[in-house]
Amino acid sequence: MIKRVYTVKELAEILSIGLNKAYDLVNDGDIGSVRVKSSIRIPVIEVERYLNTNNRVETHNYTNERIQTPKLRRFT
């Protein structure tokens, strides 16, 4: 059987984010969801839509960057 909806916990695992952040995405409407009685279900297509949008915050790519430390002065 093909999985068509995710729980909020599964969403957090898929996106590698915390559970609170996953609830924030759902409650803010960034990811569409369906409430079934007292549980929240997120359709697979909503997760795919979220991953394909450019509205997300991009992470910085730390490729071979050197972090320059300031030179310390010696006071005597």
N, C-alpha and C positions, 0 to 999 in steps of 0.2 A: 504494500500500500504506500502510495506517495504522500509524503507529509505536505500539508497545504497551509498549516498555521503553526506558529511558534508561541511559546509562553514568554513572559518577560524575562525569565531566567535564561531561557535558551537564546533570546535576543542578546542579552548581555554577554553570553559566551561567544556567540557568533561575531559580535562587534569588538570583543575583547575590552569591554568596559565594565564598570561596576554596576551593580543592580540598581542603585539609586539613580545613576545617570540614565540607565535604560528606562526607568519609570519616568524620569524627566522628559525624555524624548517622546514617549507615548502621551504623557499628560499635556505637553506643549503642542501636540499635533504634528511634530516633525515626522513621526512615523504613524501611519494610520493603524487603528486597532478596532477590534470588535469586542464588546463586553458580553460574555455569556454567563448569565446569572451573576455570580460574584467574581468571576475570573476574567482576565484580559487575554485575548488572543490576537496575534499579529499575523496577517496574511503574508505568505512568502513574497508575493509581488510587491508589498509595501517595503519589505526589507531590501529587495532588489532596487526599487525606485530610490530609496534613501542612499544606497551605496553608489548609484549612478548619478546623483545630483551633484552639482558643483557648489552647493550652499554649505557644505560641510567645512569645518575648520581643518585646514591641511596641517599636517605635522611637518616639522623641519627635518630636512635630510642632512644628517651630520656626516658628510663624506669627506674624510681626510682634512678636516678643518683643525687648525691648531689654535688652541685657546692661549692667548698671550697673557702671561701673568705679569702684573706690574713689578718693576724692580723696586726693591725696598731700599730706602736710604738708611744709613747707619748714623745715628746721632750720637755724638760723644760729648 
